[in-house]
Amino acid sequence: MNSFGEYLRNRREQLGLLLRKVAAERDIDTSMLSKIERSERVATKEMIPIRAKILE
């Protein structure tokens, strides 16, 4: 089973979205989003609905 971060990355790539674009739209640091996707940092519960909206 993939981690939540791996799922986010795969979905973002499927949609053809750039990491920096997603981060800018959500007003978060690109490096933070990258760390979440690599499972080096945990997404907060406030971030999850935001990601869900972007990644459908």
Secondary structure as GFF3:
##gff-version 3
##sequence-region A 1 56
A	DSSP	alpha_helix	4	14	.	.	.	ID=ss1
A	DSSP	alpha_helix	19	25	.	.	.	ID=ss2
A	DSSP	alpha_helix	30	37	.	.	.	ID=ss3
A	DSSP	alpha_helix	47	54	.	.	.	ID=ss4
###
